[in-house]
Amino acid sequence: MVQRKQRVSVVHDTNVFVRALKAGSNTNWNRRVVRLWLIERQLQLVVSPELIAEYLGIFADVLGMETETVDEWRHRF
């Protein structure tokens, strides 16, 4: 894992998450960016409470995620 100080700080637009989660291909660039943050830990996601609320609202309303899944994402953020 890359040390926190060496990670690149980023703010993801909600479209990055929507396109990554709807992508059918692992080669999708949005999916790759989310993977760099979530799994490979090469990116440091910068968020605010308002941004987290926006992400979670989009996950529920646009992507139709179940409450349990949205809560898992809340924990990740």
PDB file of N, CA, C and O in Angstrom, chain B, residues numbered from 101:
ATOM      1  N   MET B 101       0.844  -1.179   0.000  1.00  0.00           N
ATOM      2  CA  MET B 101       0.000   0.000   0.000  1.00  0.00           C
ATOM      3  C   MET B 101       0.888   1.241   0.000  1.00  0.00           C
ATOM      4  O   MET B 101       1.919   1.286   0.671  1.00  0.00           O
ATOM      5  N   VAL B 102       0.471   2.232  -0.756  1.00  0.00           N
ATOM      6  CA  VAL B 102       1.180   3.500  -0.834  1.00  0.00           C
ATOM      7  C   VAL B 102       0.898   4.285   0.440  1.00  0.00           C
ATOM      8  O   VAL B 102      -0.248   4.375   0.881  1.00  0.00           O
ATOM      9  N   GLN B 103       1.947   4.853   1.030  1.00  0.00           N
ATOM     10  CA  GLN B 103       1.759   5.644   2.236  1.00  0.00           C
ATOM     11  C   GLN B 103       0.875   6.844   1.945  1.00  0.00           C
ATOM     12  O   GLN B 103       0.889   7.398   0.846  1.00  0.00           O
ATOM     13  N   ARG B 104       0.115   7.227   2.941  1.00  0.00           N
ATOM     14  CA  ARG B 104      -0.854   8.314   2.768  1.00  0.00           C
ATOM     15  C   ARG B 104      -0.220   9.581   2.207  1.00  0.00           C
ATOM     16  O   ARG B 104      -0.813  10.219   1.338  1.00  0.00           O
ATOM     17  N   LYS B 105       0.964   9.965   2.674  1.00  0.00           N
ATOM     18  CA  LYS B 105       1.602  11.191   2.214  1.00  0.00           C
ATOM     19  C   LYS B 105       1.991  11.110   0.745  1.00  0.00           C
ATOM     20  O   LYS B 105       2.145  12.142   0.091  1.00  0.00           O
ATOM     21  N   GLN B 106       2.151   9.908   0.218  1.00  0.00           N
ATOM     22  CA  GLN B 106       2.557   9.740  -1.170  1.00  0.00           C
ATOM     23  C   GLN B 106       1.373   9.590  -2.117  1.00  0.00           C
ATOM     24  O   GLN B 106       1.548   9.592  -3.335  1.00  0.00           O
ATOM     25  N   ARG B 107       0.181   9.461  -1.570  1.00  0.00           N
ATOM     26  CA  ARG B 107      -1.001   9.318  -2.418  1.00  0.00           C
ATOM     27  C   ARG B 107      -1.416  10.668  -2.996  1.00  0.00           C
ATOM     28  O   ARG B 107      -1.213  11.712  -2.376  1.00  0.00           O
ATOM     29  N   VAL B 108      -1.995  10.630  -4.181  1.00  0.00           N
ATOM     30  CA  VAL B 108      -2.500  11.826  -4.838  1.00  0.00           C
ATOM     31  C   VAL B 108      -3.906  12.114  -4.305  1.00  0.00           C
ATOM     32  O   VAL B 108      -4.759  11.226  -4.297  1.00  0.00           O
ATOM     33  N   SER B 109      -4.146  13.327  -3.869  1.00  0.00           N
ATOM     34  CA  SER B 109      -5.467  13.724  -3.369  1.00  0.00           C
ATOM     35  C   SER B 109      -6.383  14.032  -4.545  1.00  0.00           C
ATOM     36  O   SER B 109      -5.994  14.733  -5.479  1.00  0.00           O
ATOM     37  N   VAL B 110      -7.611  13.501  -4.492  1.00  0.00           N
ATOM     38  CA  VAL B 110      -8.581  13.714  -5.564  1.00  0.00           C
ATOM     39  C   VAL B 110      -9.970  13.931  -4.988  1.00  0.00           C
ATOM     40  O   VAL B 110     -10.272  13.505  -3.873  1.00  0.00           O
ATOM     41  N   VAL B 111     -10.799  14.595  -5.760  1.00  0.00           N
ATOM     42  CA  VAL B 111     -12.226  14.714  -5.479  1.00  0.00           C
ATOM     43  C   VAL B 111     -12.934  14.134  -6.696  1.00  0.00           C
ATOM     44  O   VAL B 111     -12.768  14.629  -7.810  1.00  0.00           O
ATOM     45  N   HIS B 112     -13.717  13.091  -6.485  1.00  0.00           N
ATOM     46  CA  HIS B 112     -14.429  12.456  -7.595  1.00  0.00           C
ATOM     47  C   HIS B 112     -15.787  13.120  -7.798  1.00  0.00           C
ATOM     48  O   HIS B 112     -16.537  13.327  -6.844  1.00  0.00           O
ATOM     49  N   ASP B 113     -16.087  13.443  -9.022  1.00  0.00           N
ATOM     50  CA  ASP B 113     -17.425  13.877  -9.384  1.00  0.00           C
ATOM     51  C   ASP B 113     -18.349  12.669  -9.240  1.00  0.00           C
ATOM     52  O   ASP B 113     -17.909  11.530  -9.394  1.00  0.00           O
ATOM     53  N   THR B 114     -19.617  12.908  -8.947  1.00  0.00           N
ATOM     54  CA  THR B 114     -20.548  11.786  -8.804  1.00  0.00           C
ATOM     55  C   THR B 114     -20.620  10.944 -10.076  1.00  0.00           C
ATOM     56  O   THR B 114     -20.882   9.744 -10.005  1.00  0.00           O
ATOM     57  N   ASN B 115     -20.393  11.552 -11.226  1.00  0.00           N
ATOM     58  CA  ASN B 115     -20.425  10.793 -12.480  1.00  0.00           C
ATOM     59  C   ASN B 115     -19.348   9.714 -12.532  1.00  0.00           C
ATOM     60  O   ASN B 115     -19.548   8.680 -13.168  1.00  0.00           O
ATOM     61  N   VAL B 116     -18.224   9.932 -11.884  1.00  0.00           N
ATOM     62  CA  VAL B 116     -17.173   8.911 -11.847  1.00  0.00           C
ATOM     63  C   VAL B 116     -17.708   7.662 -11.170  1.00  0.00           C
ATOM     64  O   VAL B 116     -17.516   6.554 -11.670  1.00  0.00           O
ATOM     65  N   PHE B 117     -18.375   7.831 -10.040  1.00  0.00           N
ATOM     66  CA  PHE B 117     -18.929   6.679  -9.331  1.00  0.00           C
ATOM     67  C   PHE B 117     -20.058   6.032 -10.123  1.00  0.00           C
ATOM     68  O   PHE B 117     -20.109   4.807 -10.235  1.00  0.00           O
ATOM     69  N   VAL B 118     -20.959   6.835 -10.671  1.00  0.00           N
ATOM     70  CA  VAL B 118     -22.091   6.278 -11.432  1.00  0.00           C
ATOM     71  C   VAL B 118     -21.584   5.456 -12.605  1.00  0.00           C
ATOM     72  O   VAL B 118     -22.026   4.324 -12.802  1.00  0.00           O
ATOM     73  N   ARG B 119     -20.678   6.001 -13.375  1.00  0.00           N
ATOM     74  CA  ARG B 119     -20.171   5.288 -14.553  1.00  0.00           C
ATOM     75  C   ARG B 119     -19.334   4.084 -14.164  1.00  0.00           C
ATOM     76  O   ARG B 119     -19.355   3.066 -14.856  1.00  0.00           O
ATOM     77  N   ALA B 120     -18.603   4.184 -13.071  1.00  0.00           N
ATOM     78  CA  ALA B 120     -17.798   3.050 -12.611  1.00  0.00           C
ATOM     79  C   ALA B 120     -18.694   1.896 -12.159  1.00  0.00           C
ATOM     80  O   ALA B 120     -18.426   0.734 -12.464  1.00  0.00           O
ATOM     81  N   LEU B 121     -19.755   2.229 -11.433  1.00  0.00           N
ATOM     82  CA  LEU B 121     -20.625   1.184 -10.903  1.00  0.00           C
ATOM     83  C   LEU B 121     -21.552   0.594 -11.961  1.00  0.00           C
ATOM     84  O   LEU B 121     -22.027  -0.531 -11.808  1.00  0.00           O
ATOM     85  N   LYS B 122     -21.813   1.339 -13.026  1.00  0.00           N
ATOM     86  CA  LYS B 122     -22.661   0.835 -14.110  1.00  0.00           C
ATOM     87  C   LYS B 122     -21.847   0.175 -15.221  1.00  0.00           C
ATOM     88  O   LYS B 122     -22.411  -0.460 -16.111  1.00  0.00           O
ATOM     89  N   ALA B 123     -20.528   0.322 -15.172  1.00  0.00           N
ATOM     90  CA  ALA B 123     -19.669  -0.192 -16.241  1.00  0.00           C
ATOM     91  C   ALA B 123     -19.699  -1.715 -16.267  1.00  0.00           C
ATOM     92  O   ALA B 123     -19.670  -2.373 -15.227  1.00  0.00           O
ATOM     93  N   GLY B 124     -19.757  -2.250 -17.463  1.00  0.00           N
ATOM     94  CA  GLY B 124     -19.725  -3.695 -17.621  1.00  0.00           C
ATOM     95  C   GLY B 124     -18.326  -4.218 -17.851  1.00  0.00           C
ATOM     96  O   GLY B 124     -18.112  -5.429 -17.901  1.00  0.00           O
ATOM     97  N   SER B 125     -17.375  -3.318 -17.990  1.00  0.00           N
ATOM     98  CA  SER B 125     -16.021  -3.705 -18.344  1.00  0.00           C
ATOM     99  C   SER B 125     -15.025  -3.258 -17.275  1.00  0.00           C
ATOM    100  O   SER B 125     -15.133  -2.157 -16.734  1.00  0.00           O
ATOM    101  N   ASN B 126     -14.073  -4.108 -16.985  1.00  0.00           N
ATOM    102  CA  ASN B 126     -13.021  -3.743 -16.031  1.00  0.00           C
ATOM    103  C   ASN B 126     -12.037  -2.749 -16.619  1.00  0.00           C
ATOM    104  O   ASN B 126     -11.211  -2.198 -15.891  1.00  0.00           O
ATOM    105  N   THR B 127     -12.108  -2.509 -17.924  1.00  0.00           N
ATOM    106  CA  THR B 127     -11.200  -1.564 -18.561  1.00  0.00           C
ATOM    107  C   THR B 127     -11.768  -0.148 -18.591  1.00  0.00           C
ATOM    108  O   THR B 127     -11.113   0.766 -19.091  1.00  0.00           O
ATOM    109  N   ASN B 128     -12.960   0.043 -18.072  1.00  0.00           N
ATOM    110  CA  ASN B 128     -13.584   1.360 -17.999  1.00  0.00           C
ATOM    111  C   ASN B 128     -12.721   2.285 -17.134  1.00  0.00           C
ATOM    112  O   ASN B 128     -12.336   1.912 -16.026  1.00  0.00           O
ATOM    113  N   TRP B 129     -12.416   3.491 -17.633  1.00  0.00           N
ATOM    114  CA  TRP B 129     -11.532   4.410 -16.915  1.00  0.00           C
ATOM    115  C   TRP B 129     -12.110   4.861 -15.587  1.00  0.00           C
ATOM    116  O   TRP B 129     -11.363   5.031 -14.623  1.00  0.00           O
ATOM    117  N   ASN B 130     -13.402   5.056 -15.508  1.00  0.00           N
ATOM    118  CA  ASN B 130     -14.018   5.451 -14.238  1.00  0.00           C
ATOM    119  C   ASN B 130     -13.854   4.340 -13.208  1.00  0.00           C
ATOM    120  O   ASN B 130     -13.560   4.604 -12.042  1.00  0.00           O
ATOM    121  N   ARG B 131     -14.041   3.115 -13.638  1.00  0.00           N
ATOM    122  CA  ARG B 131     -13.868   1.972 -12.745  1.00  0.00           C
ATOM    123  C   ARG B 131     -12.412   1.892 -12.271  1.00  0.00           C
ATOM    124  O   ARG B 131     -12.148   1.583 -11.109  1.00  0.00           O
ATOM    125  N   ARG B 132     -11.477   2.172 -13.174  1.00  0.00           N
ATOM    126  CA  ARG B 132     -10.057   2.145 -12.830  1.00  0.00           C
ATOM    127  C   ARG B 132      -9.731   3.205 -11.776  1.00  0.00           C
ATOM    128  O   ARG B 132      -8.971   2.941 -10.844  1.00  0.00           O
ATOM    129  N   VAL B 133     -10.299   4.394 -11.921  1.00  0.00           N
ATOM    130  CA  VAL B 133     -10.052   5.473 -10.959  1.00  0.00           C
ATOM    131  C   VAL B 133     -10.590   5.088  -9.578  1.00  0.00           C
ATOM    132  O   VAL B 133      -9.918   5.307  -8.571  1.00  0.00           O
ATOM    133  N   VAL B 134     -11.783   4.522  -9.526  1.00  0.00           N
ATOM    134  CA  VAL B 134     -12.348   4.094  -8.242  1.00  0.00           C
ATOM    135  C   VAL B 134     -11.479   2.988  -7.642  1.00  0.00           C
ATOM    136  O   VAL B 134     -11.237   2.970  -6.435  1.00  0.00           O
ATOM    137  N   ARG B 135     -11.019   2.083  -8.475  1.00  0.00           N
ATOM    138  CA  ARG B 135     -10.142   1.006  -7.997  1.00  0.00           C
ATOM    139  C   ARG B 135      -8.833   1.570  -7.421  1.00  0.00           C
ATOM    140  O   ARG B 135      -8.347   1.080  -6.401  1.00  0.00           O
ATOM    141  N   LEU B 136      -8.266   2.589  -8.064  1.00  0.00           N
ATOM    142  CA  LEU B 136      -7.042   3.207  -7.558  1.00  0.00           C
ATOM    143  C   LEU B 136      -7.242   3.787  -6.164  1.00  0.00           C
ATOM    144  O   LEU B 136      -6.317   3.794  -5.352  1.00  0.00           O
ATOM    145  N   TRP B 137      -8.440   4.271  -5.886  1.00  0.00           N
ATOM    146  CA  TRP B 137      -8.755   4.802  -4.560  1.00  0.00           C
ATOM    147  C   TRP B 137      -9.095   3.683  -3.584  1.00  0.00           C
ATOM    148  O   TRP B 137      -8.490   3.578  -2.517  1.00  0.00           O
ATOM    149  N   LEU B 138     -10.058   2.853  -3.949  1.00  0.00           N
ATOM    150  CA  LEU B 138     -10.658   1.906  -3.014  1.00  0.00           C
ATOM    151  C   LEU B 138      -9.787   0.687  -2.739  1.00  0.00           C
ATOM    152  O   LEU B 138      -9.690   0.243  -1.595  1.00  0.00           O
ATOM    153  N   ILE B 139      -9.167   0.152  -3.752  1.00  0.00           N
ATOM    154  CA  ILE B 139      -8.443  -1.109  -3.600  1.00  0.00           C
ATOM    155  C   ILE B 139      -6.929  -0.910  -3.571  1.00  0.00           C
ATOM    156  O   ILE B 139      -6.247  -1.408  -2.675  1.00  0.00           O
ATOM    157  N   GLU B 140      -6.416  -0.189  -4.544  1.00  0.00           N
ATOM    158  CA  GLU B 140      -4.966  -0.034  -4.648  1.00  0.00           C
ATOM    159  C   GLU B 140      -4.408   1.055  -3.737  1.00  0.00           C
ATOM    160  O   GLU B 140      -3.201   1.121  -3.506  1.00  0.00           O
ATOM    161  N   ARG B 141      -5.284   1.901  -3.225  1.00  0.00           N
ATOM    162  CA  ARG B 141      -4.913   2.961  -2.282  1.00  0.00           C
ATOM    163  C   ARG B 141      -3.825   3.891  -2.814  1.00  0.00           C
ATOM    164  O   ARG B 141      -2.961   4.346  -2.066  1.00  0.00           O
ATOM    165  N   GLN B 142      -3.882   4.163  -4.108  1.00  0.00           N
ATOM    166  CA  GLN B 142      -2.929   5.108  -4.696  1.00  0.00           C
ATOM    167  C   GLN B 142      -3.485   6.523  -4.724  1.00  0.00           C
ATOM    168  O   GLN B 142      -2.743   7.485  -4.923  1.00  0.00           O
ATOM    169  N   LEU B 143      -4.780   6.648  -4.526  1.00  0.00           N
ATOM    170  CA  LEU B 143      -5.428   7.950  -4.484  1.00  0.00           C
ATOM    171  C   LEU B 143      -6.026   8.173  -3.104  1.00  0.00           C
ATOM    172  O   LEU B 143      -6.496   7.233  -2.463  1.00  0.00           O
ATOM    173  N   GLN B 144      -6.006   9.419  -2.652  1.00  0.00           N
ATOM    174  CA  GLN B 144      -6.634   9.806  -1.388  1.00  0.00           C
ATOM    175  C   GLN B 144      -7.879  10.610  -1.720  1.00  0.00           C
ATOM    176  O   GLN B 144      -7.782  11.743  -2.191  1.00  0.00           O
ATOM    177  N   LEU B 145      -9.043  10.034  -1.478  1.00  0.00           N
ATOM    178  CA  LEU B 145     -10.295  10.717  -1.777  1.00  0.00           C
ATOM    179  C   LEU B 145     -10.538  11.813  -0.739  1.00  0.00           C
ATOM    180  O   LEU B 145     -10.508  11.562   0.466  1.00  0.00           O
ATOM    181  N   VAL B 146     -10.777  13.029  -1.227  1.00  0.00           N
ATOM    182  CA  VAL B 146     -11.058  14.172  -0.366  1.00  0.00           C
ATOM    183  C   VAL B 146     -12.555  14.431  -0.431  1.00  0.00           C
ATOM    184  O   VAL B 146     -13.105  14.672  -1.506  1.00  0.00           O
ATOM    185  N   VAL B 147     -13.215  14.379   0.731  1.00  0.00           N
ATOM    186  CA  VAL B 147     -14.669  14.540   0.762  1.00  0.00           C
ATOM    187  C   VAL B 147     -15.076  15.454   1.914  1.00  0.00           C
ATOM    188  O   VAL B 147     -14.312  15.697   2.849  1.00  0.00           O
ATOM    189  N   SER B 148     -16.291  15.944   1.812  1.00  0.00           N
ATOM    190  CA  SER B 148     -16.910  16.711   2.886  1.00  0.00           C
ATOM    191  C   SER B 148     -18.214  15.991   3.231  1.00  0.00           C
ATOM    192  O   SER B 148     -18.660  15.139   2.463  1.00  0.00           O
ATOM    193  N   PRO B 149     -18.823  16.311   4.351  1.00  0.00           N
ATOM    194  CA  PRO B 149     -20.109  15.686   4.672  1.00  0.00           C
ATOM    195  C   PRO B 149     -21.163  15.922   3.572  1.00  0.00           C
ATOM    196  O   PRO B 149     -21.977  15.043   3.286  1.00  0.00           O
ATOM    197  N   GLU B 150     -21.136  17.096   2.973  1.00  0.00           N
ATOM    198  CA  GLU B 150     -22.098  17.403   1.908  1.00  0.00           C
ATOM    199  C   GLU B 150     -21.837  16.553   0.660  1.00  0.00           C
ATOM    200  O   GLU B 150     -22.775  16.096   0.009  1.00  0.00           O
ATOM    201  N   LEU B 151     -20.587  16.350   0.340  1.00  0.00           N
ATOM    202  CA  LEU B 151     -20.237  15.541  -0.825  1.00  0.00           C
ATOM    203  C   LEU B 151     -20.600  14.072  -0.595  1.00  0.00           C
ATOM    204  O   LEU B 151     -21.100  13.406  -1.501  1.00  0.00           O
ATOM    205  N   ILE B 152     -20.351  13.577   0.598  1.00  0.00           N
ATOM    206  CA  ILE B 152     -20.726  12.199   0.926  1.00  0.00           C
ATOM    207  C   ILE B 152     -22.232  12.034   0.796  1.00  0.00           C
ATOM    208  O   ILE B 152     -22.705  11.039   0.248  1.00  0.00           O
ATOM    209  N   ALA B 153     -22.987  13.006   1.299  1.00  0.00           N
ATOM    210  CA  ALA B 153     -24.451  12.952   1.186  1.00  0.00           C
ATOM    211  C   ALA B 153     -24.881  12.938  -0.281  1.00  0.00           C
ATOM    212  O   ALA B 153     -25.820  12.232  -0.647  1.00  0.00           O
ATOM    213  N   GLU B 154     -24.196  13.717  -1.120  1.00  0.00           N
ATOM    214  CA  GLU B 154     -24.512  13.729  -2.554  1.00  0.00           C
ATOM    215  C   GLU B 154     -24.218  12.368  -3.178  1.00  0.00           C
ATOM    216  O   GLU B 154     -25.044  11.830  -3.916  1.00  0.00           O
ATOM    217  N   TYR B 155     -23.044  11.810  -2.885  1.00  0.00           N
ATOM    218  CA  TYR B 155     -22.696  10.487  -3.411  1.00  0.00           C
ATOM    219  C   TYR B 155     -23.762   9.455  -3.019  1.00  0.00           C
ATOM    220  O   TYR B 155     -24.273   8.723  -3.866  1.00  0.00           O
ATOM    221  N   LEU B 156     -24.082   9.413  -1.739  1.00  0.00           N
ATOM    222  CA  LEU B 156     -25.019   8.391  -1.244  1.00  0.00           C
ATOM    223  C   LEU B 156     -26.421   8.592  -1.804  1.00  0.00           C
ATOM    224  O   LEU B 156     -27.121   7.621  -2.091  1.00  0.00           O
ATOM    225  N   GLY B 157     -26.834   9.846  -1.960  1.00  0.00           N
ATOM    226  CA  GLY B 157     -28.135  10.123  -2.567  1.00  0.00           C
ATOM    227  C   GLY B 157     -28.200   9.639  -4.005  1.00  0.00           C
ATOM    228  O   GLY B 157     -29.206   9.065  -4.422  1.00  0.00           O
ATOM    229  N   ILE B 158     -27.144   9.864  -4.759  1.00  0.00           N
ATOM    230  CA  ILE B 158     -27.080   9.393  -6.147  1.00  0.00           C
ATOM    231  C   ILE B 158     -27.085   7.874  -6.190  1.00  0.00           C
ATOM    232  O   ILE B 158     -27.757   7.278  -7.032  1.00  0.00           O
ATOM    233  N   PHE B 159     -26.333   7.238  -5.281  1.00  0.00           N
ATOM    234  CA  PHE B 159     -26.304   5.774  -5.246  1.00  0.00           C
ATOM    235  C   PHE B 159     -27.713   5.217  -5.033  1.00  0.00           C
ATOM    236  O   PHE B 159     -28.103   4.245  -5.681  1.00  0.00           O
ATOM    237  N   ALA B 160     -28.469   5.827  -4.132  1.00  0.00           N
ATOM    238  CA  ALA B 160     -29.817   5.340  -3.837  1.00  0.00           C
ATOM    239  C   ALA B 160     -30.804   5.706  -4.941  1.00  0.00           C
ATOM    240  O   ALA B 160     -31.567   4.856  -5.399  1.00  0.00           O
ATOM    241  N   ASP B 161     -30.792   6.968  -5.370  1.00  0.00           N
ATOM    242  CA  ASP B 161     -31.798   7.450  -6.306  1.00  0.00           C
ATOM    243  C   ASP B 161     -31.535   7.060  -7.764  1.00  0.00           C
ATOM    244  O   ASP B 161     -32.451   6.627  -8.463  1.00  0.00           O
ATOM    245  N   VAL B 162     -30.312   7.210  -8.216  1.00  0.00           N
ATOM    246  CA  VAL B 162     -29.992   6.966  -9.624  1.00  0.00           C
ATOM    247  C   VAL B 162     -29.648   5.499  -9.874  1.00  0.00           C
ATOM    248  O   VAL B 162     -30.107   4.897 -10.845  1.00  0.00           O
ATOM    249  N   LEU B 163     -28.826   4.930  -8.974  1.00  0.00           N
ATOM    250  CA  LEU B 163     -28.398   3.549  -9.167  1.00  0.00           C
ATOM    251  C   LEU B 163     -29.333   2.537  -8.517  1.00  0.00           C
ATOM    252  O   LEU B 163     -29.242   1.339  -8.785  1.00  0.00           O
ATOM    253  N   GLY B 164     -30.228   3.019  -7.668  1.00  0.00           N
ATOM    254  CA  GLY B 164     -31.196   2.130  -7.038  1.00  0.00           C
ATOM    255  C   GLY B 164     -30.585   1.158  -6.045  1.00  0.00           C
ATOM    256  O   GLY B 164     -31.087   0.048  -5.869  1.00  0.00           O
ATOM    257  N   MET B 165     -29.510   1.566  -5.398  1.00  0.00           N
ATOM    258  CA  MET B 165     -28.871   0.694  -4.410  1.00  0.00           C
ATOM    259  C   MET B 165     -29.766   0.505  -3.205  1.00  0.00           C
ATOM    260  O   MET B 165     -30.505   1.407  -2.811  1.00  0.00           O
ATOM    261  N   GLU B 166     -29.690  -0.679  -2.628  1.00  0.00           N
ATOM    262  CA  GLU B 166     -30.442  -0.967  -1.411  1.00  0.00           C
ATOM    263  C   GLU B 166     -29.807  -0.241  -0.229  1.00  0.00           C
ATOM    264  O   GLU B 166     -28.633   0.126  -0.278  1.00  0.00           O
ATOM    265  N   THR B 167     -30.573  -0.040   0.817  1.00  0.00           N
ATOM    266  CA  THR B 167     -30.122   0.704   1.997  1.00  0.00           C
ATOM    267  C   THR B 167     -28.853   0.116   2.591  1.00  0.00           C
ATOM    268  O   THR B 167     -27.956   0.858   2.990  1.00  0.00           O
ATOM    269  N   GLU B 168     -28.767  -1.216   2.655  1.00  0.00           N
ATOM    270  CA  GLU B 168     -27.592  -1.862   3.239  1.00  0.00           C
ATOM    271  C   GLU B 168     -26.330  -1.543   2.430  1.00  0.00           C
ATOM    272  O   GLU B 168     -25.264  -1.307   2.998  1.00  0.00           O
ATOM    273  N   THR B 169     -26.461  -1.538   1.120  1.00  0.00           N
ATOM    274  CA  THR B 169     -25.327  -1.245   0.250  1.00  0.00           C
ATOM    275  C   THR B 169     -24.904   0.211   0.384  1.00  0.00           C
ATOM    276  O   THR B 169     -23.712   0.517   0.426  1.00  0.00           O
ATOM    277  N   VAL B 170     -25.874   1.099   0.451  1.00  0.00           N
ATOM    278  CA  VAL B 170     -25.570   2.525   0.649  1.00  0.00           C
ATOM    279  C   VAL B 170     -24.854   2.719   1.985  1.00  0.00           C
ATOM    280  O   VAL B 170     -23.915   3.508   2.075  1.00  0.00           O
ATOM    281  N   ASP B 171     -25.293   2.003   3.023  1.00  0.00           N
ATOM    282  CA  ASP B 171     -24.634   2.092   4.330  1.00  0.00           C
ATOM    283  C   ASP B 171     -23.199   1.579   4.274  1.00  0.00           C
ATOM    284  O   ASP B 171     -22.329   2.116   4.960  1.00  0.00           O
ATOM    285  N   GLU B 172     -22.938   0.554   3.474  1.00  0.00           N
ATOM    286  CA  GLU B 172     -21.571   0.059   3.305  1.00  0.00           C
ATOM    287  C   GLU B 172     -20.685   1.123   2.654  1.00  0.00           C
ATOM    288  O   GLU B 172     -19.535   1.316   3.048  1.00  0.00           O
ATOM    289  N   TRP B 173     -21.239   1.809   1.653  1.00  0.00           N
ATOM    290  CA  TRP B 173     -20.493   2.890   1.007  1.00  0.00           C
ATOM    291  C   TRP B 173     -20.257   4.039   1.985  1.00  0.00           C
ATOM    292  O   TRP B 173     -19.180   4.636   1.987  1.00  0.00           O
ATOM    293  N   ARG B 174     -21.247   4.354   2.812  1.00  0.00           N
ATOM    294  CA  ARG B 174     -21.091   5.410   3.815  1.00  0.00           C
ATOM    295  C   ARG B 174     -19.899   5.091   4.723  1.00  0.00           C
ATOM    296  O   ARG B 174     -19.117   5.976   5.069  1.00  0.00           O
ATOM    297  N   HIS B 175     -19.773   3.841   5.095  1.00  0.00           N
ATOM    298  CA  HIS B 175     -18.661   3.418   5.934  1.00  0.00           C
ATOM    299  C   HIS B 175     -17.320   3.564   5.205  1.00  0.00           C
ATOM    300  O   HIS B 175     -16.320   3.937   5.819  1.00  0.00           O
ATOM    301  N   ARG B 176     -17.296   3.276   3.910  1.00  0.00           N
ATOM    302  CA  ARG B 176     -16.062   3.402   3.125  1.00  0.00           C
ATOM    303  C   ARG B 176     -15.595   4.848   3.044  1.00  0.00           C
ATOM    304  O   ARG B 176     -14.397   5.124   3.095  1.00  0.00           O
ATOM    305  N   PHE B 177     -16.545   5.770   2.917  1.00  0.00           N
ATOM    306  CA  PHE B 177     -16.190   7.183   2.819  1.00  0.00           C
ATOM    307  C   PHE B 177     -15.720   7.714   4.158  1.00  0.00           C
ATOM    308  O   PHE B 177     -15.377   8.891   4.269  1.00  0.00           O
TER     309      PHE B 177
END
